[in-house]
Amino acid sequence: MEHKKRYTRLLETARGLGTAGDMDKYLQSILTAAAELTNSESAYILDFDEAAKQLAFSVVPWFHRDALLGVKIPLDGTAEGDVYTKCRSLIIGDASADIRHVRQIDRLAKIKTKSLLAVPMIFRGVASGVFEVRNKVDNGHYTEDDVAVLEMLAGLASMAMRNEILERRLQGSTNEISELDRLKNEFIAITSHELRTPLGLILGHATFLREMLGTEYNEQLDAIIRNATRLKEIIESLSNVDNYQSGTARLRQRRVSVGRVVDDVIASFHEMAKQKGVKLKKALDKTDLLVDADGAKIAIALSNLVKNAITFTDKGGQVLVKAELASGYVKVSVIDNGVGIPARDMPRVFERFFQVESHLTRRHGGMGLGLSVAKVMIEMHGGRIWAESVEGKGSNFTFVLPLNTSPVEKTTEQPFIT
């Protein structure tokens, strides 16, 4: 019967590990259980202090907290040090006759240690501290059953303390990531703002000089204009995503024909597709494809998808832009028979700065912003975007826009630059 009560108490203590909200209280409950189950006056946990290379009292009963918490015990020549370094349990029947007993602890706690049982706290095969009980009641002797009980409780305590350390590290990492993300967004916002003015001046003066200097320097000026325009696109892409993530994004909504948006985007990429040797086609539903939306932002999303499709489709390939009604939505798909996307990269294609396979990036260029911008623009309208692809056979990027939208925010204010 005594054994049954003991193991019931152990089971209750073990169950508490999964539901412990306050780790200090849980560890105190383990101390209480250890004292009760071994019939001892008190119990203590000592953790190894890496800096001092000593053991230190880390969990003590409330009545000894002021006296013992943080007090250190050397590894050499002490009972606790032997248990930790040799990683094995120790019973001392008469502490007064054992030179390994640290009498300073008795003086600090104002107790007289007569007997002691200490076991190593082991986590993944490595000792992390010592769990001990002192003074068997009625001058009794510690038994192997007491050792087994204390070793089980030491295992629970060790797991609890390691979990607490891991949780603190995780929280620290989460806070660090949040701070890095804030700094990154702040850098993008400031950089985008500061670059707009000088970049606008470069484009303006380069265009003016091209008109004034005639054809002699057209090649050099065209290179300046082309690369400055590309830089402007990168800045605007960064700004668009940052505005959405920071909550400052704005929509200017009106009745928009998605068919007209498709026509305009097809026309704007006609020359790029022709130079690449790619057929650019469209297939529009005859039904009016009208939605309440910010037409400029829908055009940005579709443009990025079409540009991406043309870029990753080889000469002789085809890109089809298809728009149709589908159960209360307007569905737009950009389908190509290009290089496709590896299955392992599919979950990340819409992440900012993510680039599919380094050899494709080197060949086709890009910063991995286009698809993330497209996702932002569609989700601002309460829509959804996804991708399907087979490596070597092509990709299908699709987005849907609700006919009755619930956008992030409607406003008549000037939107961010598009």
N, C-alpha and C positions, 0 to 999 in steps of 0.2 A: 504493500500500500504506500509506503514511504517513497519507493522508487516511482510509483505512478504519479504522485503529487509533484515530485521533482521534475519529471519529464514533461508534465503538463505545464509547469511554470516555465520551463525552457522553451516549449512550443509557443507559449504566449509572448515571450520575449522575442523570439525569432520572427513571429508575425508582425511585431511592431516595427521591424526594419523597413517593411514596404510601405507603411503608412505614416512613418515618422515625419511630422512637419517641422518640429523644432529639434534639431540634432542634439543640442545640449541636454534637453530634457530626456531624450531617448538614451543618451549615454549615462545620464544619472540613473535611469531606470535599470540599466545593465549593472551598474555598481550595486544598486539595491538588491537585484536578483542574485548577484554573485555572493553578497554577504549572507543573504537568507539561505541560499541553497548549499553553501559550504559551512553554514552555522558559524560565521565569523563576525567580529566586531565592526570591521570596515573593509572597504575595497578601494583600489586606486588604479589609474591607468597612467603609465609613463610613456611618452613618445620620444623617439630619437631626434635630438637636435643636431642637424647636419653641420651647422656653423660651429657649435661648441664641441661637437663629437662627444656629447654626453647625453644621458637620459634626463628627461625633465617631466615633473608631474604636470600632466595636461588635463586630466579629469579626476577631481577629488570630491569627497562628500562635502556638502555645504558647510558642515561644522569645522572642517579643516581647510577651507578654501583660502582664507586670508593667510594662513600659516604656511601652506605647502604649494599652492599653485605657482608653477614656474620654477620651483626649487630643483636644482640639478644634482644628479648623482653620477660620479665617474664610472667608466666601464671597468677599469682595473681594480681588482680587489674587492668588489662589492657583489652581493647576492644578485641584485638586478642586472649588473653588468655581465655576470656569468650566464644568466638566463638568456640575455640578448645575444651575446657573442657566440655562445655554444648552441643557441637555438634549441634549448631543451628545458623542461620543467624542473623546479627545485622545491623541495620541502625542507624547511628548517624547524626542527622540533623544539629547540631551545636557543632562542636568539641571543640570550645573554652570554652563551658560551661559544658563539660563532663570530669570528673576527670579520666575516663578510657583511655582517649587519651594520648598517650606517646609523650610528646612535644619534647623530645630529638630527635626524628626522624625528626621533622620539622627543628630543628637546624642543624642537620647533612646534610640534603638534601637541606637546604636553601629554604624551601617551607612553606606555611601557609595552614594547613589543616582546611578546613571549614566544609566539610561533608565527611562521610565515609560509605562505604558498605562493609561488610566482610562476607564471607560464609565459612563453613568448607569444607576441601578437604577430601572426604571419599573414602576409598578403602576397599571393602568387609565388609562394615558395621563398619569400624573402622576409626576414624579421623587420618589423617596423616599430616595435615597442615592447612593453612588458605590462602584463595585467597581474596584479597581486592582491591577495587578501591577507589580513593580519588577525592574529589572536583568535584561534578556535575557542568557542565558548566552552566554559566548564573545564578548561585546561585539557581539552581533547586533542587528539592527534589527527592531522590531515591524512586522508586516505587516497587511494587510487581513484575512487569514485569522485572525490573532490577535485582531483586533477582533471578528470575527464569533463566534469561540469565546467570548470573554469576555462579549459581549453575551448570548449564550444562557445562560451560567452566571449572569450577573447577573439574568436573568429568573427562573431557578430559585430563586436566593437570595431575590429579592424576594417570590416567591410563598410560599416557606417562612416568611419572616419575617412576612408579612401573616397567614398561616394561624395562626402562633403567637400573634400579637396577638389575632386573632378567638377563638381557643380560650381565651385568658386572660379575654377579655371575657365569653365564654359561661359560663365557670366562675364568674366573679364574679357574673354575673346569676343563675346557678343558686343560688349560696350566698345571695345577697340574697333571692331568692324563698323559699328554705327558711326563712330567718330571719323574713321577713314572715309566712309561714304559721304558724311557731311562735308568734310574737307574737299573731297573730289568734286561734289556738286557745286560747292562754293568756287572752286578753282575754274570749273567749266563756265559758270555764270559770269565770273569776272573776266576771264580770258575772252569769251565770246563777245562780251560788251566792249572791251578795250580794242579788239581787233577789227570791229566793224568799220570804225571811222577811217583808220589808215588804209584798210583794204578798199574801201569805197573810193578814196582818193587815188589809189594806184590804178584801179579800173577806169576811173574818170579821165585821168591824165593820159593813160595808155591809149584809150579810145580817141582822145583829142589828138594826140601825136600821130596816130595812125592816119587820121583824116588830113592832118597838116603836112606830113612828110612825104606823102605819095607812096609809091610801091617799093621804093628802094629798101625800106626797113620793115616792110609788112611781115616778113617771116619772124623777125625778132619780137615785134610788137604783138603779133598773134600768139606767140608763146607766152608772153607776159599776161595777156588777157585770158588765155585758156587756163593757165595755171592759177591765176588769181580768182577766176570764176570757180575753179575746182575747190580752192581754199574756202571761198564763200559758201559753197554747198556744204562743206564739212562743218563750218561754224554754225550754219543754220540747222543742220541735223543735230548737232550737239545741243543747241539751244532749244530745239523743239522737244527733245526727250527730257532735258532738264526742267523745262517749264511744266511739263506734264507731271513729272515725279515730285516737283516742289509744290504743286497745286496752284500755280499761277497761269496755267494754260487757259485760253479763252477761245470760244467758238462764236462765229458770226453766222447764224443759221438763216436759211431761206429755202424756198422750194428749188431743188436741184434735180436736173435730169442726169441720171447716171450714164445714160447713153451718150449724152453730149460730152461728159467728162471722158468717157472712153474714146470718143472720136478725137478730142483734143490731144489726149495723151498719145494715141496712135500716130497722129500727125507730127507731134514733137519728136518722136523717136524713129520716124520713117528714114531719115538720113543715116542715123547710127546703124539701124538694121541693114540698110542697103550697103554701107561700107563694110559691114561684117559679113555680108553674104548670107544673111538670115531672113527668111520670109516672116513678115509681121502681119498677122491677120486678125480679124475680129468676127464675132458672132453675137449679134444683139437680138434679144427678145423683141418681137414687134410690139408688145405691150409697153405702155409708157412706164419707164423706170424712174419714178419720181420719189424723192425722199426729202425730209427736212434735214439739211446738213450744211456744213461749211464746205462749199464746193472746192475751195482752194486746198483744203487739207485732205479731202478725198483724192484730189488730183495728185498731191504729194505722195500719198500712200500707193496709189496705182502706178505712178511714175517710177517709184523705187522698185516695185515688183517687176515692171516691164524691163527696166534697165538691168536689173539683176538677171532676168531670164535671157536677155540678149547677150549679156556679158558671158554667161556660162553656157552658151549654145554655140557649137562650132559651125563653121561655114557649111552651108547647105542645109542647116537645120531650120526649125520652124518654131515660132512663138505665137500662140493663139490667145487672144483676150476675149473672154466669153462673159456676157452679162444676161441675167434672167431673173424672173420672179420665182420665189420659192417659199410658200407657206408663210406669208406675212413678212418676208424679207426680200431684199434685193441681193442676189448672189453674184459675185464677180470672181472669175477664176483666170489666172494667168498660167497657161499650160505650155511647157516647152519639152523638146526632146533632146535636151543638152546633156551635160556630164552627170547630172544627178547629185544626190547628197548621201554620203555614207550613213548607214543606220545609226551608228554610234553618235553622230553629230546632230541628228534630228531634234532631240530634246532641247538643244541650245541655239538653234538657228536664229531665234528672235532676240537673243541677248545682245546688249550693247557691246560693241568691240569684238564680238565673237566672229572668228573667220574659219570657214570650213577648209581644213587641210592646207598646210603651209605651201605645198607645191602649186595649188590652185591660186592662192593669194599672190605668190610671186609671178605667176603667169598673167593673172587678170587684174591685179591691184585691188584697192579698196581698203577701208578701215573697219568694215563690219558694222556700219551704222544704218544702212538703208533699210534692212528688214526690221530693226528695232524701231526706227521712225515710223514705218508703215504700221506696225503694231500699235504704237501710241496713237496715231491718227484715227485708226479704226475704233479702238477702245474708247476714245473720247466721245464717240457717237453712240456708245452702248452696243457696238458691234463686236464681232469675234473674227479672228484670223487664225488660220492653221496651214500646215504644209504637209504634202504627201510626196514621197520621192523614192525612186529606185536608182541606185548608183549605176551609172552607165546608160540609163534609159531616159532620164528626164525627171522633171518636177512639176507639181501642181500646187500653186499657192492660191488659196481661196479666202475671201472675206465676205461676210454678210452684214448688211445694214438693215436695222428694223425700219419698217415703213413709218411707224410711230416711235420716234427716237426718245430716249431718256438720257440726254447728254450730260457730261460732267458739269457744265455750266453754260447758260445762255447769256449773252451780253451784247451791247451795242458798242462796246469800247473797241478801240483799235487793236487788232490781234497782233501776236508776235509775227515777225517777218517770215514770209513763206516764199 
